[in-house]
Amino acid sequence: MAFKKMFGTGAKKFFFGAGIGAVASMVLSRVAPQWANHPIAKAGEAALSYSMGGFEAAIGTAATLLIGAPRGSQALDNVMTESL
């Protein structure tokens, strides 16, 4: 009940989309790990959340993808470590 009062409809859809995107990513990596980081799969996650919650949900899914993306030197360090 407190969740209904604390957030508006747009914020609830945003968080719903973030959750749907995370669950879809987890299921896809379990079922077909070769497709987990493919751009078509990421677009499919956004389309799934859009179909369930609208534009705000798709933005929530995109936000989780951007937050979880590797950054700068960390990605380079991973490549250097794996190539040794």
C-alpha positions as CSV (number, residue, x, y, z in Angstrom):
1,M,0.0,0.0,0.0
2,A,2.9,2.4,0.8
3,F,4.3,1.7,-2.7
4,K,1.2,3.1,-4.3
5,K,1.4,6.3,-2.4
6,M,5.2,6.8,-2.7
7,F,5.6,6.5,-6.5
8,G,3.5,7.7,-9.4
9,T,2.3,5.6,-12.3
10,G,5.3,6.4,-14.5
11,A,7.8,5.5,-11.8
12,K,6.0,2.2,-11.1
13,K,6.1,1.3,-14.8
14,F,9.8,2.3,-15.0
15,F,10.7,-0.1,-12.1
16,F,8.4,-2.8,-13.6
17,G,10.3,-2.6,-16.9
18,A,13.7,-2.8,-15.1
19,G,12.5,-5.9,-13.4
20,I,11.1,-7.5,-16.5
21,G,14.3,-6.7,-18.4
22,A,16.5,-8.3,-15.6
23,V,14.3,-11.4,-15.5
24,A,14.3,-11.8,-19.3
25,S,18.1,-11.4,-19.4
26,M,18.5,-14.0,-16.6
27,V,16.2,-16.5,-18.3
28,L,17.8,-16.0,-21.7
29,S,21.3,-16.5,-20.3
30,R,20.1,-19.7,-18.7
31,V,18.3,-21.1,-21.8
32,A,20.5,-19.8,-24.6
33,P,23.8,-18.4,-23.3
34,Q,25.1,-17.7,-26.8
35,W,22.3,-15.2,-27.3
36,A,22.6,-13.5,-23.9
37,N,24.5,-10.4,-25.0
38,H,23.3,-10.2,-28.6
39,P,21.8,-6.8,-29.7
40,I,18.7,-8.5,-31.0
41,A,18.1,-10.1,-27.6
42,K,18.5,-6.8,-25.9
43,A,16.0,-5.2,-28.3
44,G,13.7,-8.2,-27.6
45,E,13.9,-7.5,-23.9
46,A,12.9,-3.9,-24.4
47,A,10.0,-4.9,-26.8
48,L,8.8,-7.4,-24.2
49,S,8.8,-4.8,-21.4
50,Y,7.1,-2.3,-23.8
51,S,4.3,-4.7,-24.6
52,M,3.7,-5.3,-20.9
53,G,4.2,-1.8,-19.4
54,G,4.4,0.8,-22.2
55,F,7.1,3.3,-22.9
56,E,8.1,3.8,-19.3
57,A,8.8,0.1,-18.9
58,A,11.0,0.1,-22.0
59,I,13.0,3.0,-20.6
60,G,13.5,1.0,-17.4
61,T,14.8,-1.9,-19.3
62,A,17.2,0.3,-21.3
63,A,18.4,1.9,-18.0
64,T,19.4,-1.5,-16.6
65,L,21.3,-2.2,-19.7
66,L,23.2,1.1,-19.5
67,I,23.9,0.7,-15.8
68,G,25.3,-2.8,-16.2
69,A,27.5,-2.0,-19.2
70,P,31.2,-2.4,-18.8
71,R,33.1,0.9,-18.7
72,G,36.4,2.1,-20.1
73,S,39.5,0.6,-18.6
74,Q,37.7,-2.2,-16.8
75,A,36.7,-3.7,-20.2
76,L,40.3,-3.4,-21.5
77,D,41.7,-5.0,-18.3
78,N,39.3,-7.9,-18.8
79,V,40.5,-8.5,-22.3
80,M,44.2,-8.2,-21.3
81,T,43.7,-10.7,-18.4
82,E,41.9,-13.2,-20.6
83,S,44.4,-13.1,-23.3
84,L,47.3,-14.0,-21.1
